[in-house]
């Protein structure tokens, strides 16, 4: 069975080969929905192209498998005669002449080749859809369909003849196809862009450049078609090119310079060669007789003119000349740089020379002024130099010749000129009589001679600062002499003297005066002081030194307290002189030492005095009570309250009870109660213990009025006592509220907790702030609650807070209290 009508034959051998080219039938029936489809048989699925087919089958039909009638006679079908190549060419030309005009307008590249299928193959359609006609008549294939594509495009706003897209920015014509000349790969025959592509996308195609480079490289491997020897190409270099080359090679980095001096052994030739740099290898020449001579072949011709030695020598001369040109250019550039450098050096040296000349001129003028001062300081000079004139000369030096003045050795200059004048100026000076003498002139010399650097308190700085040396060597001896003669009890003149000089004298010299001269004199005088015999109180000659000496007087306080304690052993509170002596020391001693001194020496004496007090409502002597109350500002409130609780209120309440038991006059009792209460200050009355005692007295009076049933009762007594009780307790609450309001205002004025976060936001924060102010520990008790409220320790007191009220733990129940009362109880 022959399948030549489907696959064709190859030459004379007649080997059947399948032709995979696109045929006219393929193009015509590509978009034909009614074309006949071949259904693959089981044998074709198994054997593929080697499956047996009926010779009568045509390729377009691919019908189902027919049953073959082997009983029928054999039919011979004429396949036609093979035509020659000339006849085929003539037929093709005639076919081209018979094409319609529309086909001539189509470019040749887009015309598909005709596939010679032979046999009885005939296209089933006269025209074809797609292919070439798609470029002429856009959308013509839709006559075989229902035209759904065109309808959808028109519904979406497409207008024929315009581009796609929202703004009609797309291409108008369909993409054109360009037929490749041969069967090579993409781009093998140059750019494949069409005229439409160049019009729609006018971008430079880099493929053309790449193609040119590829063709250029490809031509290097091809043999010269002329077959002759290429002519030698000569390269010419100008002097400027050689200079530029020399400058480029000169800019070598450090590692390259090191490599340029490496010894290299070349063993690539017949003999071993030694180079002294890598650059010599790249510049080595083909020396004659370096390579073995090759024997001449049959086709080779001997060279007519070969002089390798001459070529080598000429190349050497060329290289030497190039190196000389490069070397000369470098030398010339070096000389030019040297000229520029020397020019700058000359300018700098001229500036330095002019500056030195100015300095010499200024120094000469300074020297003239100094020599003039030395001449006028001579003993026999008619116009001797004074300290004020010398100060003016130094001011001139500082203003006009500031640099020279700062650079000069002012210490030696001051020693030679100023010191003799300063000694003469202070020779008749008495610091205690005229304490301000010389302060202005010394302040002027301080600005002229003192260094700007900060000096320590040591004497080693005397060599670097002229003013400090001047004060130590000239001014200090006069102070030492006057302090040695000074009596410490006459402190006013010495204090005034040091106050007037405190801003002029260096700090370390003032410290030396106070520590080494004044303090020993005061310490010795305190040791000799006797408070019982001396008529002048000690604070009158110790306290004036507090602004100057401050903490330096601390060692004197302990012996003073001991002497005062010894003097108070036989003292009685009726003697008010003790208060006059002790009162100035309250703010001088530390609070702890003062309280300890009072508790040890004064409080016991006051307690004995209260024990001697006799309370008699009918004839009361108040002297002892006044002696005790007079010390209220000297001793602490807690100490005074302790004295009253222990030595006064028990007797006072006992007298009240006895009085109420003998049918008293309640008006007199009310006056007696109010009279005793008026004897105490508000600060004492605000103490919780004192409040408790007076409230206890009110309770006693109320019980006495309430319990007298059946006996005689003074008219209106019960109402008076009830009114008194209500009034007194209302006063207590008003006073507490006023105290809390005053403390809140003071806290706001002081700006406690200036930041918003530190302002107390609730009552607990206020209590914590108060505890911090009075150094009282305020912290929660872990795991302890009362009626669901957290318990806290305020000092040694257990409290809890409920709705802005503080409750203190009493003996049986919790008692509400004010914040001030809580602080007093904690103290």
SVG drawing of the C-alpha trace seen along z (x, -y; Angstrom):
<svg xmlns="http://www.w3.org/2000/svg" viewBox="-36 -115 106 128">
<polyline fill="none" stroke="black" stroke-width="0.4" points="0.0,0.0 1.6,-3.3 1.1,-6.4 3.1,-8.7 0.0,-10.8 0.1,-11.6 3.8,-11.7 5.6,-12.0 8.8,-10.2 12.4,-11.2 14.2,-11.2 15.1,-8.1 14.9,-5.7 11.2,-6.1 11.4,-6.2 8.2,-7.4 8.7,-10.5 5.9,-12.3 5.7,-16.0 4.9,-18.2 4.5,-21.5 1.3,-23.5 -0.8,-22.7 -3.5,-24.7 -6.1,-22.4 -4.9,-23.1 -5.2,-26.9 -8.6,-26.7 -10.1,-24.4 -8.5,-25.8 -11.6,-27.8 -14.2,-25.6 -16.5,-24.1 -18.0,-21.7 -14.8,-20.1 -14.5,-16.3 -12.7,-15.0 -10.7,-11.8 -11.5,-9.4 -8.4,-7.4 -8.7,-3.7 -7.3,-1.2 -4.6,-0.1 -3.6,-3.7 -3.5,-4.4 -1.2,-1.3 1.1,-1.6 0.9,-5.3 2.4,-6.2 3.2,-2.5 -0.5,-1.5 -1.9,-0.2 -4.3,-2.5 -6.5,-2.1 -4.9,-3.7 -8.3,-5.2 -8.4,-7.2 -7.7,-10.9 -6.0,-13.0 -8.7,-15.5 -11.4,-13.0 -9.9,-10.9 -13.2,-8.9 -14.0,-5.9 -12.5,-2.6 -14.0,-0.8 -14.4,2.8 -12.2,3.9 -13.5,6.1 -10.7,8.4 -12.9,10.3 -13.1,7.2 -10.8,7.0 -7.7,4.8 -8.2,1.2 -5.2,-0.7 -5.4,-4.5 -3.3,-6.8 -1.0,-8.9 0.1,-11.1 3.5,-11.6 6.4,-13.4 7.1,-16.7 10.5,-18.2 11.8,-21.2 11.4,-23.6 7.7,-22.6 7.1,-23.1 8.6,-26.6 6.5,-27.5 3.4,-26.2 4.2,-28.3 4.7,-31.4 1.4,-30.8 -0.3,-30.4 1.1,-33.7 -0.2,-35.5 -3.7,-34.1 -3.9,-35.6 -6.4,-38.3 -5.4,-41.9 -6.1,-41.6 -3.5,-38.9 -0.8,-41.0 -1.2,-43.6 -0.2,-41.0 3.6,-40.8 5.4,-37.7 6.6,-36.9 3.0,-36.3 2.0,-34.1 2.0,-30.5 3.8,-27.9 1.7,-25.4 2.0,-21.9 2.2,-19.4 0.1,-16.6 -0.5,-14.8 -3.3,-12.3 -6.8,-13.4 -6.6,-16.0 -9.0,-18.9 -9.8,-21.6 -13.4,-21.5 -13.7,-25.3 -13.1,-27.8 -11.9,-30.5 -10.1,-30.1 -10.5,-31.8 -7.6,-33.4 -4.2,-33.4 -3.6,-36.1 -7.2,-37.3 -7.2,-38.1 -4.9,-41.1 -7.2,-42.3 -10.6,-41.7 -10.5,-41.9 -13.0,-39.5 -13.9,-37.8 -13.9,-34.4 -17.0,-35.2 -19.2,-34.3 -18.6,-30.7 -19.7,-31.4 -22.5,-33.2 -20.3,-36.4 -20.3,-36.3 -16.8,-37.9 -17.8,-41.0 -21.0,-41.4 -19.2,-41.2 -16.7,-43.8 -19.4,-46.2 -21.3,-45.8 -18.1,-46.8 -17.8,-50.0 -15.4,-48.8 -15.6,-50.9 -14.2,-49.3 -11.1,-51.1 -10.0,-52.2 -7.8,-50.6 -8.8,-48.7 -8.7,-50.0 -10.5,-52.7 -8.8,-55.5 -8.4,-53.5 -4.7,-53.3 -4.2,-49.8 -3.1,-48.9 -5.6,-49.2 -4.5,-46.4 -3.9,-42.8 -0.4,-41.6 1.4,-40.9 3.4,-37.8 6.7,-38.0 7.9,-34.9 11.4,-33.8 13.7,-33.2 14.9,-29.8 14.5,-27.2 16.9,-28.9 16.2,-29.9 14.5,-33.2 16.7,-36.1 19.1,-34.1 18.2,-36.2 18.2,-39.6 15.5,-41.6 12.0,-40.2 10.1,-43.3 7.4,-44.4 6.6,-47.9 3.5,-47.8 5.6,-47.0 8.1,-49.8 5.1,-52.2 3.3,-51.2 6.5,-50.7 9.2,-53.1 11.9,-51.8 15.5,-51.1 15.9,-47.4 19.2,-46.3 19.0,-43.0 20.2,-44.8 23.4,-45.9 23.8,-42.4 23.4,-41.0 26.1,-43.3 28.5,-42.3 27.7,-38.6 28.3,-38.9 31.6,-40.7 32.8,-38.0 31.6,-35.4 33.6,-36.9 36.8,-36.5 36.6,-32.7 35.9,-32.8 38.7,-32.3 39.6,-35.4 37.9,-34.9 40.8,-36.6 43.2,-34.0 46.0,-36.5 48.1,-37.6 46.6,-40.5 48.6,-43.7 50.3,-44.7 48.6,-47.4 50.7,-50.1 49.8,-52.0 51.1,-55.6 51.4,-57.2 51.8,-60.9 53.9,-62.4 50.7,-63.5 49.4,-59.9 52.7,-58.6 52.6,-61.3 49.1,-60.2 50.1,-56.6 53.0,-57.4 50.7,-59.3 48.3,-56.4 51.0,-53.8 52.5,-56.1 49.4,-55.9 50.2,-52.5 48.9,-51.4 51.3,-50.2 50.8,-46.5 51.4,-47.0 54.6,-48.8 55.8,-45.9 54.8,-43.4 56.7,-45.4 60.0,-44.6 59.5,-40.8 62.0,-38.6 60.3,-36.3 61.8,-33.2 60.4,-32.4 60.8,-28.8 58.3,-28.8 61.0,-28.8 63.9,-26.6 66.1,-28.4 65.5,-29.8 65.0,-33.6 65.0,-36.0 62.8,-39.1 62.8,-41.6 59.1,-42.7 55.9,-41.3 55.6,-44.1 58.7,-42.8 56.9,-39.6 54.1,-41.5 56.7,-43.6 59.1,-40.8 59.9,-40.6 60.4,-37.8 64.1,-37.6 65.8,-36.0 66.5,-32.3 64.3,-32.1 61.8,-29.7 62.8,-26.6 62.6,-27.0 59.8,-25.0 60.7,-23.0 59.2,-24.3 56.3,-22.3 55.4,-21.6 53.0,-24.5 54.9,-27.0 57.0,-29.6 60.2,-31.0 60.0,-34.7 61.6,-37.0 62.7,-39.6 63.0,-38.3 65.3,-40.3 64.2,-39.4 67.3,-40.9 66.6,-44.3 63.0,-44.2 64.0,-43.4 66.5,-46.2 64.0,-48.7 61.4,-47.7 64.0,-48.2 64.8,-51.6 61.1,-52.5 60.6,-51.3 63.6,-53.2 62.4,-56.3 58.9,-55.9 60.4,-55.5 62.6,-58.5 59.6,-60.6 57.6,-59.4 60.5,-60.0 61.1,-63.5 57.4,-64.3 57.5,-63.1 60.5,-65.1 59.0,-68.2 55.8,-67.7 57.9,-67.2 59.7,-70.5 56.5,-72.3 55.0,-70.9 58.2,-71.9 57.8,-75.5 54.3,-75.7 55.2,-74.3 58.1,-76.7 55.8,-79.6 53.5,-78.6 56.4,-78.2 57.6,-81.6 54.2,-83.1 54.0,-81.3 57.4,-82.3 56.7,-85.9 53.6,-85.8 55.6,-84.2 58.3,-86.9 55.8,-89.7 54.2,-88.2 57.7,-87.9 58.5,-91.4 55.3,-92.6 56.1,-90.5 59.6,-91.9 58.3,-95.4 55.7,-94.8 58.2,-93.1 60.6,-96.0 57.9,-98.4 57.0,-96.2 60.7,-96.1 60.9,-99.9 58.0,-100.3 59.4,-97.7 62.8,-99.4 61.1,-102.8 59.4,-101.2 62.7,-99.9 64.4,-103.3 61.7,-105.1 62.0,-102.6 65.6,-103.5 66.2,-105.2 67.5,-108.4 64.9,-108.9 63.2,-112.3 59.8,-110.9 59.3,-107.7 56.8,-105.1 53.6,-104.8 51.3,-101.7 48.5,-103.4 50.8,-104.4 52.2,-100.9 48.7,-99.5 48.0,-101.9 51.2,-100.7 50.1,-97.0 46.6,-97.9 48.3,-99.4 50.3,-96.2 47.2,-94.1 45.1,-96.1 47.6,-96.9 50.0,-94.0 47.7,-91.3 49.4,-88.3 52.9,-89.4 51.5,-90.1 49.9,-86.6 53.0,-84.9 55.4,-86.8 56.4,-85.6 54.2,-87.8 55.4,-86.3 58.9,-87.5 57.7,-90.8 55.4,-91.4 58.1,-90.3 60.5,-92.8 58.2,-95.8 54.9,-95.3 56.0,-93.7 58.3,-96.5 55.5,-99.0 52.9,-96.8 55.1,-96.5 55.5,-100.3 51.7,-100.7 50.7,-98.5 53.6,-99.3 51.4,-101.4 48.2,-99.5 46.1,-98.3 43.4,-95.9 41.2,-96.2 41.0,-100.0 40.7,-100.4 39.3,-97.2 38.6,-98.4 42.0,-99.9 43.6,-98.7 40.6,-96.6 40.1,-98.6 43.8,-98.6 44.1,-94.9 40.9,-94.1 42.5,-95.9 45.7,-94.0 43.7,-90.7 42.3,-91.3 45.8,-92.1 47.9,-89.3 45.6,-86.4 45.6,-83.5 42.4,-82.3 43.0,-78.7 41.4,-77.3 43.9,-76.9 43.8,-74.4 44.3,-75.2 47.9,-74.2 51.0,-76.5 52.5,-74.8 50.4,-77.1 52.3,-80.2 54.9,-79.7 52.3,-80.0 50.1,-82.8 51.5,-86.3 48.5,-87.6 48.3,-84.6 52.0,-84.9 51.5,-88.7 48.7,-88.1 50.6,-85.3 53.9,-87.1 52.9,-90.7 49.3,-90.9 49.3,-87.7 52.0,-88.7 50.1,-91.8 47.0,-89.6 49.0,-87.1 50.4,-89.9 47.0,-91.4 45.3,-88.0 48.0,-87.2 47.2,-90.4 43.4,-90.0 41.1,-89.1 38.3,-86.6 35.6,-88.2 36.0,-91.4 34.9,-89.7 33.2,-92.6 36.2,-94.3 37.8,-91.0 34.5,-89.8 34.1,-93.1 37.7,-93.0 37.2,-89.5 33.8,-90.3 35.3,-93.3 38.1,-91.1 36.2,-87.9 35.6,-88.7 39.2,-89.8 41.3,-87.3 41.8,-83.9 39.7,-81.1 42.5,-79.0 44.1,-82.0 40.8,-82.8 40.4,-79.1 43.9,-79.2 43.1,-82.3 39.9,-80.8 41.3,-77.3 44.8,-78.1 44.4,-81.6 40.8,-82.2 39.6,-78.8 42.5,-78.0 41.9,-81.4 38.1,-80.7 38.7,-77.1 41.1,-78.3 38.7,-81.0 35.8,-78.5 37.9,-76.3 38.5,-79.2 34.8,-80.3 32.8,-79.7 29.0,-80.3 28.5,-80.9 31.1,-83.7 31.4,-85.3 29.0,-88.2 29.3,-88.3 27.2,-85.5 29.1,-83.1 26.8,-83.4 27.6,-87.2 31.2,-86.3 30.6,-82.9 27.5,-83.5 29.0,-86.4 31.4,-83.8 28.6,-81.6 28.3,-83.2 32.0,-82.9 32.9,-79.6 29.6,-77.7 30.5,-74.0 34.0,-74.8 32.5,-75.7 31.0,-72.3 33.9,-71.1 33.1,-74.0 29.5,-73.0 30.1,-69.9 32.3,-71.6 29.8,-74.5 26.9,-72.1 28.9,-70.3 29.7,-73.6 26.0,-74.7 24.8,-71.3 27.2,-71.6 25.9,-75.1 22.2,-73.9 22.7,-71.3 21.6,-73.7 19.3,-75.7 15.6,-76.3 12.9,-77.1 12.2,-80.3 15.6,-81.7 14.8,-83.0 18.4,-83.8 18.9,-80.2 16.4,-80.6 18.1,-83.8 21.4,-82.0 20.0,-78.8 17.6,-80.4 20.2,-81.7 21.6,-78.1 18.3,-76.5 18.8,-77.2 22.6,-76.6 22.6,-73.1 21.2,-70.3 17.6,-69.3 18.6,-66.0 21.4,-67.4 19.1,-70.2 16.2,-67.9 18.6,-65.6 20.1,-68.6 16.6,-69.8 15.4,-66.3 18.4,-65.8 18.8,-69.2 15.5,-71.2 12.6,-68.8 13.3,-67.1 13.5,-70.5 10.1,-71.5 8.6,-68.3 9.7,-68.9 8.2,-72.4 4.8,-71.0 4.9,-68.5 5.1,-71.5 2.1,-73.1 -1.0,-73.1 -4.4,-73.4 -6.8,-75.3 -9.9,-76.7 -10.5,-79.3 -6.9,-80.6 -4.7,-79.5 -1.0,-80.4 0.1,-80.3 3.8,-81.1 5.0,-77.5 2.7,-76.9 3.9,-80.0 7.6,-78.9 6.8,-75.7 4.6,-77.2 7.3,-79.8 9.5,-77.0 7.0,-75.9 9.0,-77.3 12.2,-75.8 11.2,-72.2 9.2,-70.1 5.4,-69.8 5.7,-66.1 7.9,-66.8 5.6,-69.5 2.5,-67.3 4.3,-64.5 5.0,-66.8 1.3,-67.9 0.0,-64.4 2.2,-63.1 2.4,-66.0 -0.6,-68.4 -3.8,-66.7 -4.1,-64.0 -4.2,-66.6 -6.4,-68.9 -9.0,-66.2 -9.0,-65.1 -9.7,-68.6 -12.6,-68.8 -14.2,-65.5 -14.0,-66.6 -15.5,-70.0 -18.4,-68.4 -19.2,-66.1 -20.0,-69.0 -23.0,-70.7 -20.9,-73.2 -21.8,-76.3 -21.7,-75.1 -21.1,-78.6 -17.9,-78.8 -16.9,-75.4 -17.5,-76.4 -15.4,-79.6 -12.7,-77.5 -12.6,-75.1 -12.4,-77.8 -9.8,-79.7 -7.4,-76.7 -8.0,-75.9 -7.1,-79.5 -3.7,-79.1 -2.6,-76.6 -1.6,-77.6 -3.4,-76.4 -0.6,-74.1 -0.8,-72.4 -4.5,-72.2 -4.4,-70.6 -2.5,-67.6 -4.7,-64.5 -3.6,-63.8 -4.5,-67.3 -7.8,-67.1 -8.6,-63.8 -7.9,-65.3 -10.2,-68.2 -12.9,-66.0 -12.6,-63.8 -13.3,-66.8 -16.4,-67.6 -17.6,-64.0 -17.1,-64.2 -19.2,-67.3 -21.9,-65.8 -22.1,-62.7 -22.2,-64.9 -25.1,-66.9 -26.9,-63.7 -26.5,-61.7 -27.9,-64.2 -31.4,-62.8 -33.7,-63.8 -31.1,-66.3 -30.9,-70.0 -29.8,-71.0 -28.8,-74.5 -31.3,-75.8 -30.0,-75.7 -26.8,-73.8 -27.5,-70.8 -28.2,-73.0 -25.1,-75.1 -22.9,-72.0 -24.4,-70.5 -23.9,-73.7 -20.4,-74.0 -19.6,-70.5 -21.1,-71.0 -19.3,-74.3 -15.9,-73.0 -16.1,-70.0 -17.3,-72.0 -14.3,-74.3 -12.0,-71.3 -13.4,-70.1 -13.3,-73.6 -9.7,-74.0 -8.8,-70.6 -10.5,-71.5 -8.7,-74.9 -5.3,-73.2 -5.8,-70.8 -6.9,-73.6 -3.8,-75.6 -1.5,-72.7 -3.0,-72.1 -2.5,-75.7 1.1,-75.7 1.8,-72.5 0.4,-74.2 2.5,-77.3 5.7,-75.3 5.0,-73.5 5.3,-70.1 5.0,-67.7 5.4,-70.2 4.8,-67.4 1.3,-66.4 2.0,-62.8 3.2,-63.7 0.0,-65.7 -2.0,-63.7 -5.0,-62.2 -6.8,-60.8 -6.8,-60.8 -4.3,-57.9 -1.8,-59.8 -2.3,-62.8 -1.5,-60.7 1.6,-59.3 2.8,-62.8 2.4,-63.8 4.2,-60.8 7.1,-61.6 7.2,-65.2 7.4,-64.1 9.7,-61.0 6.9,-58.6 6.7,-55.1 3.4,-54.5 2.9,-51.1 0.2,-48.5 -0.1,-45.5 0.1,-42.4 -2.8,-40.1 -4.7,-42.2 -8.1,-43.8 -11.0,-45.2 -14.4,-45.0 -12.8,-44.6 -10.6,-47.7 -6.8,-47.4 -4.9,-48.1 -1.9,-50.4 0.8,-51.2 1.4,-54.9 4.5,-54.8 3.4,-52.5 -0.3,-53.2 -2.6,-50.8 -5.2,-52.6 -7.5,-52.1 -9.2,-54.5 -12.9,-54.6 -14.6,-57.3 -11.9,-59.9 -11.8,-59.3 -8.9,-57.8 -9.9,-55.3 -7.3,-54.6 -7.3,-51.3 -8.3,-52.0 -8.6,-49.7 -12.0,-48.2 -13.1,-49.8 -11.9,-51.9 -12.0,-55.7 -12.1,-58.3 -9.5,-61.0 -8.1,-63.9 -4.9,-63.9 -3.1,-66.3 -4.1,-64.3 -2.8,-61.1 0.6,-62.8 0.9,-64.0 0.1,-60.5 2.7,-59.0 5.3,-61.3"/>
</svg>
